[in-house]
Amino acid sequence: MGPWLFPRSRLARFAVISSIVGGLAVAPALAQDKAPAAPPPTAPPAAAAPVIAIPVDEVATQAAQLPKLIRTLTEPLAPSPAIDAIRQRLPELHEQVDRDLAAAEGVLWDQPALDTIQAQYQLWQHQQLQATTWLELLTQRTTRLQETLKRLAELKATWRQTRSVSVALKVPGPIVAQIDGAVEAIEAAAEPLAVERTALLDLQSVVAQEVSRVDTVLARFKDAQNQAVGGLLTRGGRAVWAPDAWADARDTLWYRLQTVVTARRQDFVNYARDPVRGLSFHAVILVALLAAFWMARRLMRVRAARGDAETLGVVVFEHPVAAAVLGTLLIASSPSSAVAPHLRNLFQVLSLVPVIWLTRRTIDPRLMPSAYAVGVLLAVDRFRQTIGGAPVLEQITLVLETFAGIAFAAHALTVGRLRRASGDEANAERLQAFRAGAGVVALVLGAAVVAGTVGYVRLARLIASGVLGSGALALTLYAAIHVLADVASFMLRVWPFRLLRMVQDHRQLLERRAYQVLLWWAIANWALRALDYVGLLQPAKSLGEAILAVQLGRGSISLSVGDIVEFVLTIGLAYLLSAFIRFVLQEDVYPHTRLPRGASYALSSLLNYVVLTLGLLLALGSLGLDLSKVTILAGAFGVGIGFGLQGVVNNFVSGLIVLFERPIQVGDVVEIGGLQGEVARIGIRASTVRTWQGAEIIIPNAQIVTERVVNWTRSDRRRRIELRVGVDYGTEPENVVKLLEGVAREHPQILKVPPPQAVFVAFADSAITFELQAWTDRFERWPTIATELAIAVYAALRAAGMKIPFAQHEVRLLQDAAPNSG
């Protein structure tokens, strides 16, 4: 054999043997593919990349680097606390789904009301979110494990191929030992990962089953919701006077009560055992709120004892216990709470106790009886929801509570506090509004009484729950607004917020803005929760999503209503964000910097344009506009500039020059084209000058850049006052100079440096003229100072006996002599 077959170089021989071994490994597969009995596969898999052995002279180096490579691959797969928590809480989730499934079966069997369906739907949505989140975490973990195991398998194949080639080459034993150690290290790293992957696949399968169960229940409640909404005007029961209805009620009443008691007892047990969203969690919230309100009241009393406390609200600080209880109950009864629906109903009723206690001093006294009535009737309504499914008992309870509401409204309008006053009152309009509201409530509840009596139970449920629930919610939000407004007012008066200049100068404005934000939050919350009370929240969401998805457009242009709303909101938020940033900079940043006068205005203006431009770009992106195609629009815009927008662009560029070069600044006194006044605003296209007569002149920025501008206050606010005085001939000029300079020095608003100076100006016709030159740094008062200085000079001249002569002119009449005659 020649040297081309058996090269002398070890590396060359290693490459040849590696190719031969690789070919032998692939040969059986090729032979199998060539066998006529094997049919060709319909979708052949992609050919795997051939395994290339490591050169012998690199084995030691790569073997030393292998532990670091293995750590790099396996360190991200360290034991995850989240996966351990899923493994520990999965049995609890399974048991919870079993309990909720049994309760859901009972609820669906009872043909529930819309509000009950809505509460159950939200509960199962929470279960779905939890199970789906777990499934996503497990899927991500399993995917990463699979990728790491694949990478380790490739490394293992490479090192095994290297061993086969090394044995064939008869390399020294230490190198083979290093290769074997590398293979063992890879196997040791892959074994626990493979075990974990198997366990995670099993766990993933179990969680997927729970997700499937939850999705099935959600679909059933969705169908029940659609049926309930569509069956509001369908008679779902019998009239209360039907004999067979009472017979069925006697047969099912005891069983229904037992079922309700058992279910409610289990709800309380689950609530007490849940450490994350149950009793212990809400107890921690209660203690934290109570401690915060108590400390706030103590601090307020300490400041009041020092005599430096300002007037604050009294709701939070006089009743910290009621405020803390109200906050805790609102959190526990919120739609996002995982508490059982019936417990949430109980918390909503209990929250009315601190609500009435907190609002009894701020609410109109004529509405207090209505507040008590709403609390009682809401408790009855929630009891009615609890016994839902008892055919006649629920119907009778519904009719009685609505009739009681009508009776109370009628009593308040006739003999109660809402009766029409005999005389004229200052708040007659408010009383009229209260009476109108009570009349509407009585009319609506009357419709509920009729519907419930004749058997339209679903419609009666909807009306009763809507009226009582929305009324109680309005009262609760009224109390919540006052509590949060008092908290915000208190926060603006304590460290560190009270150190902010914007708080010191604009505290009342910030408090009004906070109250307005809370008011809009309350209105939005009331609308959502009112829909939740009547069970129309999910249908309303579906309707809103359908409206937002409506496509508007013509031809190739297509926009949805949601895109337009998002565009408007983005522009509005950009404007508000820009205004807020500029307000913070102006109040609390610029005063602590050494920026030149006018630089802060230029910086705020530039920041305003940048934020608005970014907001516009984001808004255009929300419309689905491809920003990469804006170049076409820019080209068209450039053509427009070339033909008709030269003046606009000229003023725009000039505005940038004015902002950055700052030849004039806001507050400067300037003369431009014969106009004199104070610069009120520098815009991106034009600037505003307010004249001394009160007119506001809009001057294009190009005129400021190209024309002559006199700026009286660019460097400082000093101005020289020039006062001319004439005295009669015969007066000593030295005395006049001393007198004028002395008068100027005595004026408090005349600068000492440079000193006042009086100069001899001219020999006039009837007087010798002097000019008094004095400087003042009160530019805005220089006309007044000049007047005061003239009056003082006049008085000093008279006191010194110096006369200011009148203008005198001699007129001589010359008469020519007449010629002699004869």
C-alpha positions in Angstrom: 0.0 0.0 0.0 1.2 3.5 -0.8 1.7 6.3 1.6 -1.6 7.9 0.3 -3.5 5.1 2.0 -1.4 4.9 5.2 -0.1 8.4 5.8 2.8 8.9 8.3 1.2 11.8 10.1 -0.9 10.8 13.2 -3.4 13.5 12.5 -3.8 12.4 8.8 -4.2 8.8 9.9 -6.8 9.9 12.5 -8.8 11.7 9.8 -8.7 8.6 7.4 -9.8 6.2 10.1 -12.5 8.5 11.3 -13.9 8.6 7.8 -13.8 4.8 7.5 -15.5 4.3 10.9 -18.1 6.9 10.0 -18.7 5.2 6.6 -19.1 1.8 8.3 -21.6 3.3 10.7 -23.6 4.7 7.8 -23.3 1.6 5.5 -26.0 -0.5 7.1 -28.5 2.3 6.7 -27.5 2.7 3.1 -27.7 -1.0 2.5 -31.2 -1.1 4.0 -32.3 1.9 1.9 -31.1 -0.1 -1.3 -33.0 -3.3 -0.4 -35.8 -3.8 -2.8 -38.2 -5.2 -0.1 -38.3 -2.0 1.9 -40.8 0.5 0.5 -39.7 4.1 0.4 -41.1 6.2 3.3 -43.8 8.7 2.5 -42.1 11.5 4.5 -38.4 10.7 5.0 -36.9 12.5 8.0 -34.1 14.9 7.5 -30.7 13.3 7.5 -28.8 13.7 10.7 -25.5 15.5 10.6 -22.5 13.0 10.7 -20.7 12.7 14.0 -17.2 14.1 13.7 -14.6 12.9 16.2 -12.3 15.2 18.1 -8.7 15.3 16.9 -6.3 13.5 19.2 -4.2 16.5 19.9 -7.3 18.4 21.1 -8.7 15.7 23.4 -6.9 16.8 26.5 -8.0 20.5 26.0 -11.6 19.7 25.3 -11.7 17.2 28.2 -10.5 20.0 30.5 -13.2 22.4 29.2 -16.0 19.8 29.3 -17.0 20.4 33.0 -17.4 24.1 32.4 -19.5 23.3 29.3 -21.7 20.9 31.3 -22.2 23.5 34.0 -23.2 26.1 31.4 -25.8 23.7 30.1 -27.2 22.5 33.4 -27.0 25.5 35.7 -30.1 27.2 34.2 -31.9 23.9 35.0 -31.3 24.1 38.7 -34.2 23.0 40.9 -37.0 25.6 40.5 -39.0 26.7 43.5 -42.0 27.4 41.2 -42.0 23.8 39.9 -41.7 22.5 43.5 -44.7 24.7 44.5 -46.7 23.4 41.6 -45.9 19.8 42.6 -46.9 20.5 46.2 -50.1 22.5 45.4 -51.4 20.3 42.6 -53.3 17.9 44.9 -54.8 21.0 46.5 -55.9 22.3 43.1 -57.3 18.9 42.2 -59.3 18.8 45.4 -60.5 22.4 44.9 -61.6 21.7 41.4 -63.5 18.6 42.6 -65.2 20.7 45.3 -66.0 23.6 42.9 -67.2 21.1 40.3 -69.6 19.6 42.7 -70.9 23.0 43.7 -71.1 24.0 40.0 -73.2 21.0 39.3 -75.6 22.1 42.0 -75.7 25.7 40.8 -76.3 24.6 37.2 -79.0 22.2 38.3 -80.9 25.1 40.1 -81.2 27.2 37.0 -79.3 30.1 38.6 -79.7 33.8 38.2 -77.3 35.9 36.1 -75.4 37.3 39.1 -74.8 33.8 40.4 -73.6 32.6 37.0 -71.3 35.6 36.8 -69.8 34.9 40.2 -69.2 31.2 39.3 -67.8 32.2 36.0 -65.2 34.5 37.6 -64.3 31.8 40.1 -63.6 29.3 37.4 -61.7 31.9 35.4 -59.4 32.2 38.4 -59.0 28.5 38.4 -58.3 28.5 34.7 -55.7 31.2 35.0 -53.9 29.4 37.8 -53.9 26.0 35.9 -52.9 27.6 32.6 -50.0 29.5 34.2 -48.8 26.2 35.8 -49.1 24.4 32.4 -47.0 27.2 30.7 -44.3 27.0 33.3 -44.1 23.2 33.0 -44.0 23.4 29.2 -41.2 25.9 29.3 -39.2 23.8 31.8 -39.8 20.6 29.8 -38.7 22.3 26.5 -35.5 23.5 28.1 -34.8 20.1 29.5 -35.4 18.5 26.1 -33.0 20.9 24.4 -30.3 20.4 27.1 -30.6 16.6 26.8 -30.4 16.8 23.1 -27.2 18.8 23.4 -25.7 16.4 25.9 -26.6 13.5 23.6 -24.7 15.1 20.8 -21.7 15.6 23.0 -21.9 12.0 24.1 -22.0 10.8 20.5 -19.0 13.0 19.7 -16.9 11.6 22.5 -17.9 8.0 21.7 -16.9 8.5 18.1 -13.7 10.0 19.4 -13.1 6.8 21.5 -13.7 4.5 18.6 -11.3 6.4 16.4 -8.7 6.6 19.2 -8.9 2.8 19.9 -8.5 2.2 16.2 -5.4 4.4 16.2 -4.0 2.8 19.3 -3.5 6.1 21.1 -2.0 6.1 24.6 -4.1 4.8 27.5 -4.3 8.1 29.4 -6.0 9.7 26.4 -8.5 6.9 26.2 -9.1 7.3 30.0 -9.8 11.0 29.5 -12.3 10.1 26.8 -14.0 7.6 29.1 -14.1 10.1 31.9 -15.7 12.7 29.5 -18.4 10.2 28.5 -19.1 9.3 32.2 -19.4 13.0 33.1 -21.9 13.5 30.3 -23.9 10.5 31.3 -23.9 11.6 35.0 -25.2 15.1 34.0 -27.9 13.7 31.7 -29.3 11.1 34.0 -31.0 13.4 36.6 -32.2 15.6 33.8 -33.8 12.6 32.0 -35.5 11.6 35.3 -36.8 15.1 35.9 -38.1 15.3 32.3 -40.1 12.1 32.8 -41.5 13.5 36.1 -42.3 16.8 34.5 -44.1 15.1 31.6 -46.3 13.2 34.0 -46.9 16.4 36.0 -47.7 18.3 32.8 -50.2 15.6 31.8 -52.0 15.9 35.1 -52.1 19.7 35.0 -53.4 19.5 31.4 -56.2 17.3 32.6 -57.1 20.0 35.2 -57.1 22.7 32.5 -59.4 20.6 30.4 -61.8 20.1 33.3 -61.8 23.8 34.0 -62.4 24.7 30.4 -65.3 22.3 30.2 -67.0 23.9 33.3 -66.4 27.4 31.9 -68.0 26.4 28.6 -71.1 25.2 30.5 -71.4 28.4 32.5 -71.0 30.4 29.3 -73.9 28.4 27.8 -75.9 29.0 31.0 -75.2 32.7 30.8 -76.4 32.9 27.2 -79.5 31.0 28.1 -80.2 33.3 31.1 -79.7 36.4 29.1 -81.9 35.1 26.4 -84.6 34.0 28.8 -85.1 37.2 30.8 -88.5 37.6 29.2 -89.4 33.9 29.4 -91.6 32.8 32.2 -89.4 30.5 34.3 -91.7 29.9 37.2 -95.3 29.7 38.4 -97.4 32.3 40.0 -97.0 32.5 43.8 -100.7 31.6 44.3 -100.4 28.4 42.3 -101.2 25.4 44.7 -98.8 23.0 42.9 -95.9 25.4 43.4 -96.3 25.3 47.2 -96.5 21.5 47.1 -93.2 21.3 45.2 -91.7 23.8 47.6 -92.6 21.7 50.7 -91.0 18.6 49.1 -87.7 20.3 48.1 -87.3 23.0 50.8 -85.6 20.8 53.5 -83.3 19.2 51.0 -82.3 22.6 49.6 -81.6 24.1 53.0 -79.4 21.1 53.9 -77.5 21.5 50.7 -77.0 25.2 51.2 -75.8 24.8 54.8 -73.3 22.1 53.8 -71.9 24.1 50.9 -71.6 27.3 52.9 -69.9 25.5 55.8 -67.4 24.1 53.3 -66.8 27.6 51.9 -66.0 28.9 55.3 -63.6 26.0 56.0 -61.8 26.5 52.7 -61.6 30.2 53.4 -60.1 29.6 56.8 -57.5 27.1 55.5 -56.3 29.0 52.4 -53.0 30.8 53.5 -52.6 32.8 50.3 -56.0 34.2 49.6 -58.0 33.3 52.6 -58.6 34.4 56.2 -54.9 34.8 57.2 -54.1 36.9 54.1 -57.0 39.3 54.8 -56.1 39.4 58.5 -52.6 40.6 57.5 -54.1 43.3 55.3 -56.4 44.4 58.1 -53.5 44.7 60.6 -51.4 46.6 58.1 -54.2 49.1 57.3 -55.1 49.5 60.9 -51.5 50.2 61.9 -51.1 52.7 59.0 -54.3 54.6 59.9 -53.5 54.6 63.5 -50.0 56.0 63.0 -51.4 58.7 60.7 -53.9 59.8 63.3 -51.2 59.9 66.0 -48.9 62.0 63.7 -51.8 64.3 63.0 -52.5 64.8 66.7 -48.8 65.5 67.4 -48.7 68.1 64.7 -51.9 69.6 66.0 -50.4 69.8 69.5 -47.4 71.7 68.0 -49.8 74.1 66.4 -48.5 73.5 62.8 -51.1 71.1 61.6 -53.3 72.1 58.6 -56.9 71.2 58.2 -57.2 67.6 57.1 -60.1 65.2 56.6 -61.6 63.5 59.6 -62.8 60.2 58.1 -59.6 58.2 58.3 -58.1 59.8 61.3 -61.1 59.8 63.6 -62.2 56.3 62.7 -59.1 54.2 61.7 -60.8 50.9 62.7 -63.8 51.5 60.3 -61.5 52.6 57.5 -59.2 49.6 57.9 -62.2 47.2 58.0 -63.7 48.8 54.9 -60.4 48.5 53.0 -60.1 44.9 53.9 -63.7 44.0 53.0 -63.4 45.8 49.7 -60.3 43.8 48.8 -61.9 40.5 49.9 -65.1 41.2 47.9 -63.6 42.6 44.7 -64.3 40.7 41.5 -60.6 39.6 41.2 -60.8 38.0 44.7 -60.6 34.2 44.8 -63.0 34.0 47.7 -66.1 31.9 47.1 -69.0 33.9 45.6 -71.3 33.5 48.6 -68.6 34.7 51.0 -68.0 37.7 48.7 -71.8 38.5 49.0 -71.4 38.3 52.8 -68.4 40.7 52.7 -70.3 43.1 50.6 -73.1 43.2 53.1 -70.7 43.6 56.0 -68.8 46.4 54.3 -72.0 48.6 54.6 -71.5 48.8 58.3 -68.2 50.8 58.2 -69.4 52.6 55.1 -72.4 54.0 57.0 -70.2 54.8 60.0 -67.7 56.7 57.8 -70.2 58.6 55.7 -72.8 59.6 58.3 -71.1 63.0 58.8 -70.5 63.8 55.1 -73.6 62.5 53.4 -76.8 64.5 53.2 -78.8 63.8 56.3 -81.9 63.3 54.2 -80.3 60.2 52.6 -79.2 58.5 55.8 -82.5 56.5 56.2 -82.1 55.4 52.6 -78.6 54.2 53.4 -79.9 52.1 56.3 -82.7 50.7 54.1 -80.2 49.7 51.3 -78.1 47.8 53.9 -81.1 45.8 55.2 -82.5 45.1 51.8 -79.1 44.1 50.4 -78.7 41.6 53.3 -82.1 40.1 52.4 -81.2 40.0 48.7 -78.0 38.1 49.4 -79.9 35.7 51.6 -82.3 35.2 48.7 -79.3 34.4 46.4 -78.0 31.9 49.0 -81.3 29.9 49.0 -81.6 30.2 45.2 -83.1 27.0 43.8 -85.9 26.7 46.4 -88.8 27.3 44.0 -91.3 29.3 46.0 -89.2 30.4 48.9 -86.8 32.4 46.7 -89.7 33.8 44.7 -91.6 34.9 47.9 -88.4 36.4 49.3 -87.8 38.3 46.1 -91.3 39.7 46.0 -91.2 40.7 49.7 -87.8 42.5 49.4 -88.9 44.5 46.4 -92.2 45.4 48.0 -90.4 46.5 51.1 -88.2 48.8 48.9 -91.3 50.3 47.3 -92.9 50.9 50.7 -89.8 52.6 52.0 -89.6 54.9 49.0 -93.2 55.8 49.3 -92.8 56.5 53.0 -89.8 58.7 52.3 -91.6 60.7 49.6 -94.8 61.2 51.7 -93.9 61.6 55.4 -90.2 61.0 55.5 -87.2 63.3 55.0 -87.8 63.4 51.2 -91.3 64.9 51.4 -91.8 68.2 49.6 -90.9 71.2 51.7 -93.5 73.8 52.5 -91.3 76.8 52.0 -88.5 77.7 49.6 -85.2 76.2 50.5 -81.7 77.0 49.3 -81.2 73.3 48.3 -84.6 72.8 46.7 -82.9 71.5 43.5 -81.1 68.8 45.4 -84.2 67.8 47.2 -86.0 67.6 43.8 -83.3 65.3 42.5 -83.5 63.1 45.5 -87.3 62.8 45.1 -86.9 62.0 41.4 -84.4 59.2 42.2 -86.7 57.7 44.9 -89.6 57.8 42.4 -87.6 56.0 39.7 -86.5 53.3 42.2 -90.1 52.8 43.4 -91.2 52.4 39.8 -88.5 49.9 38.9 -89.0 47.9 42.0 -92.7 47.9 41.2 -92.0 46.2 37.9 -89.9 43.6 39.8 -92.8 42.9 42.1 -95.1 42.3 39.2 -92.6 40.1 37.3 -91.7 38.0 40.4 -95.4 37.5 41.4 -96.5 36.2 38.0 -93.4 33.9 37.5 -90.9 36.0 35.6 -88.3 35.2 38.2 -85.2 35.9 36.1 -86.3 39.4 35.2 -87.3 40.1 38.8 -83.9 38.9 40.0 -82.1 41.1 37.5 -84.0 44.2 38.6 -83.8 43.6 42.3 -80.1 42.8 42.3 -79.3 45.7 40.0 -81.1 48.3 42.1 -79.9 47.2 45.5 -76.4 46.2 44.4 -75.7 49.4 42.5 -77.1 51.5 45.3 -75.0 49.8 47.9 -72.0 50.0 45.6 -72.5 53.8 45.1 -72.6 54.3 48.9 -69.4 52.2 49.3 -67.5 54.0 46.6 -68.6 57.3 48.1 -67.0 56.3 51.4 -63.9 54.9 49.6 -63.4 58.2 47.7 -63.4 60.2 51.0 -61.0 57.7 52.6 -58.5 57.7 49.7 -58.8 61.5 49.3 -57.9 62.0 53.0 -55.0 59.6 52.6 -53.7 61.5 49.6 -54.1 64.8 51.5 -52.2 63.4 54.4 -49.4 62.1 52.2 -48.9 65.5 50.7 -48.3 66.9 54.2 -45.6 64.5 55.4 -42.0 63.7 54.5 -40.8 63.4 51.8 -43.7 64.8 49.7 -44.0 68.0 51.7 -40.4 68.9 50.7 -41.3 69.1 47.1 -41.8 72.6 45.7 -44.7 71.6 43.6 -46.5 70.3 46.7 -45.7 73.5 48.6 -46.9 75.8 45.9 -49.7 73.7 44.4 -51.0 71.5 47.2 -54.7 72.4 46.7 -54.4 71.9 42.9 -52.9 68.4 43.5 -55.6 67.5 45.9 -58.3 68.6 43.4 -56.6 66.5 40.7 -56.4 63.5 43.0 -60.1 63.8 43.9 -61.0 64.0 40.2 -59.0 60.9 39.4 -60.7 59.1 42.3 -64.1 60.3 41.2 -63.5 58.9 37.6 -62.2 55.7 39.1 -65.3 55.4 41.2 -67.6 56.0 38.2 -65.8 53.4 36.1 -65.7 50.9 39.0 -69.4 51.5 39.7 -70.3 50.8 36.1 -68.3 47.5 36.0 -69.5 46.3 39.4 -73.1 47.2 38.7 -72.9 45.1 35.6 -71.4 42.4 37.7 -74.2 42.6 40.2 -76.8 42.0 37.6 -74.7 39.3 35.8 -74.2 41.3 32.6 -70.5 41.9 33.0 -69.3 39.1 30.6 -72.0 39.9 28.0 -71.0 43.6 28.2 -67.3 42.7 27.7 -68.2 40.5 24.7 -70.3 43.3 23.3 -67.5 45.8 23.9 -65.0 43.5 22.2 -67.3 43.1 19.3 -67.7 46.9 18.9 -64.0 47.5 19.1 -63.4 44.8 16.5 -65.7 46.4 13.9 -63.8 47.3 10.8 -64.1 50.7 9.2 -62.5 51.7 6.0 -62.8 51.8 2.3 -60.7 50.1 -0.3 -57.3 49.1 0.9 -57.6 51.2 4.0 -59.1 49.3 6.9 -59.2 50.3 10.6 -61.1 49.0 13.5 -62.9 51.0 16.1 -60.4 49.7 18.7 -57.5 51.1 16.6 -59.1 54.5 16.5 -59.8 54.5 20.3 -56.2 53.4 20.9 -55.0 56.1 18.7 -56.9 58.8 20.5 -55.9 57.5 23.9 -52.3 57.3 23.0 -52.3 60.9 21.8 -54.1 62.0 25.0 -51.7 60.1 27.3 -48.7 61.6 25.5 -50.1 65.1 26.0 -50.8 64.4 29.7 -47.4 62.8 30.2 -45.6 65.7 28.6 -47.5 68.3 30.7 -46.7 66.3 33.9 -43.0 66.0 33.1 -42.7 69.7 32.3 -44.6 70.6 35.5 -42.2 68.4 37.6 -39.2 69.9 35.9 -40.4 73.4 36.3 -41.2 73.1 40.0 -38.6 70.7 41.4 -35.7 70.3 39.0 -34.9 73.6 37.4 -34.8 75.6 40.7 -32.0 73.2 41.9 -29.9 73.6 38.7 -27.8 76.4 37.4 -29.3 76.5 33.9 -29.1 80.0 32.3 -32.3 82.0 32.2 -34.4 80.8 29.3 -32.6 77.4 28.9 -35.2 75.7 31.1 -38.0 77.0 28.8 -36.1 75.8 25.7 -35.5 72.4 27.3 -39.1 72.0 28.3 -40.3 73.0 24.8 -38.0 70.6 23.1 -39.0 67.8 25.5 -42.7 68.6 24.8 -42.2 68.2 21.1 -40.2 65.0 21.6 -42.8 63.3 23.8 -45.6 64.4 21.5 -43.7 63.1 18.4 -43.1 59.7 20.1 -46.8 59.6 21.1 -47.8 60.3 17.5 -45.5 57.5 16.3 -46.9 55.1 18.8 -50.4 56.1 17.9 -49.7 55.6 14.2 -48.3 52.2 15.1 -51.5 51.3 17.0 -53.4 52.0 13.7 -51.3 49.3 12.0 -49.3 51.8 9.9 -46.0 50.4 8.8 -43.5 53.0 10.1 -40.9 51.8 7.6 -43.1 53.2 4.8 -43.2 56.6 6.4 -40.4 57.5 3.9 -43.0 57.7 1.2 -45.0 60.1 3.2 -41.8 62.1 4.0 -41.1 62.3 0.3 -44.6 63.6 -0.5 -44.2 66.0 2.4 -40.9 67.2 1.0 -42.6 67.9 -2.4 -45.2 69.9 -0.5 -42.5 71.9 1.3 -40.9 72.7 -2.0 -44.1 74.1 -3.5 -46.1 75.8 -0.8 -44.7 75.3 2.7 -41.5 77.3 2.6 -42.8 79.9 5.0 -44.0 77.3 7.5 -40.6 75.5 7.4 -38.8 78.8 7.6 -40.7 79.7 10.7 -40.2 76.2 12.1 -36.4 76.3 11.7 -36.3 79.8 13.0 -38.2 78.7 16.1 -35.6 76.0 16.7 -32.9 78.7 16.3 -34.6 81.0 18.8 -35.0 78.2 21.3 -31.4 77.0 21.2 -29.6 80.3 20.5 -31.9 82.2 22.9 -31.6 85.8 21.4 -34.8 86.4 23.2 -36.4 84.6 26.2 -39.7 84.5 27.9 -40.0 87.6 30.1 -37.6 89.7 28.0 -38.6 93.3 27.0 -38.0 93.7 23.3 -38.6 96.0 20.4 -39.4 94.4 17.1 -40.4 96.4 14.0 -41.6 99.4 16.0 -43.5 97.2 18.6 -42.4 97.2 22.2 -43.5 94.7 24.9 -42.7 91.6 26.9 -42.1 88.2 25.4 -45.0 86.0 26.7 -44.4 82.8 24.7 -41.9 81.3 22.2 -43.6 78.7 20.0 -42.3 76.4 17.4 -43.8 78.6 14.6 -44.4 82.0 16.1 -43.8 83.9 19.3 -46.1 86.1 21.3 -45.2 89.6 22.6 -47.5 91.4 25.0 -47.4 95.2 24.5 -47.7 97.7 27.3 -51.2 98.6 26.1 -52.2 95.0 26.7 -52.4 93.7 23.1 -50.8 90.3 22.3 -48.9 90.4 19.0 -48.1 87.2 17.2 -44.7 87.5 15.5 -43.4 84.8 13.1 -40.1 83.4 14.2 -38.5 84.1 10.9 -39.0 87.9 11.5 -37.2 87.5 14.9 -34.2 85.8 13.2 -33.9 88.0 10.1 -34.9 91.5 11.3 -33.4 93.9 13.9 -34.5 93.1 17.4 -33.8 95.3 20.4 -33.7 93.3 23.6 -33.7 95.5 26.7 -33.3 92.6 29.3 -31.2 89.9 27.6 -28.2 90.1 29.9 -29.7 91.9 33.0 -32.7 93.9 33.9 -30.9 97.2 34.4 -31.9 100.4 32.6 -30.5 104.0 32.6 -32.9 106.7 33.4 -32.1 110.1 31.6 -33.7 113.2 33.0 -33.0 116.6 31.4 -33.2 119.8 33.5 -32.8 123.4 32.5 -31.9 126.2 35.0 -31.6 129.9 34.4 -28.4 131.7 33.6 -26.6 132.9 36.6 -26.9 129.6 38.5 -23.6 128.0 39.5 -23.3 124.8 37.3 -21.3 123.0 40.0 -24.2 123.4 42.5 -26.7 122.1 40.0 -24.5 118.9 39.3 -24.2 118.3 43.1 -27.9 118.7 43.7 -29.0 116.4 40.9 -26.6 113.6 41.9 -27.5 114.0 45.5 -31.2 113.6 44.7 -30.5 110.5 42.6 -28.4 108.9 45.4 -31.2 109.3 47.9 -33.7 107.4 45.8 -33.9 103.7 47.2 -34.2 102.1 43.8 -31.3 103.9 42.1 -28.2 101.8 41.9 -25.1 102.9 43.8 -22.9 101.3 41.2 -22.6 102.7 38.7 -23.2 106.0 40.5 -25.6 108.6 39.3 -24.0 111.2 37.1 -25.1 114.7 36.1 -23.6 116.2 33.0 -23.7 119.7 31.5 -25.4 119.3 28.1 -25.8 122.7 26.4 -26.3 126.4 26.5 -29.9 126.8 25.5 -31.7 129.9 24.5 -33.1 130.7 27.9 -31.5 128.2 30.2 -28.4 126.1 30.8 -29.3 122.4 30.3 -28.1 119.4 32.4 -28.9 115.7 32.1 -29.2 113.4 35.1 -28.1 109.8 34.3 -29.0 107.1 36.9 -29.3 103.3 36.7 -31.9 101.0 38.2 -32.3 97.2 38.2 -36.1 97.4 38.5 -36.7 97.5 34.8 -40.4 96.9 35.1 -40.8 100.1 37.3 -38.5 102.4 35.4 -41.3 104.8 34.2 -42.5 105.1 37.8 -38.9 105.6 39.1 -38.3 108.3 36.5 -41.4 110.1 37.5 -40.5 109.9 41.2 -37.0 111.2 40.4 -38.3 114.1 38.4 -40.6 115.1 41.2 -37.7 115.0 43.7 -35.5 117.1 41.4 -38.2 119.7 41.0 -38.7 119.9 44.7 -34.9 120.1 45.4 -34.4 122.9 42.8 -37.2 125.0 44.3 -35.8 124.4 47.8 -32.4 125.5 46.7 -33.8 128.7 45.0 -32.9 127.6 41.5 -35.3 128.6 38.9 -36.4 126.7 35.9 -37.0 129.5 33.3 -39.7 129.6 30.8 -38.9 129.7 27.2 -38.5 133.3 26.1 -38.2 134.9 22.7 -37.5 138.5 21.8 -39.4 139.9 18.8 -38.1 143.2 17.4 -40.2 145.1 14.9 -38.2 147.2 12.5 -39.9 150.2 10.7 -38.2 151.7 7.7 -38.2 155.6 7.5 -40.5 157.0 4.9 -38.6 159.0 2.1 -39.0 162.8 2.1 -41.3 164.2 -0.5 -40.9 167.4 -2.4 
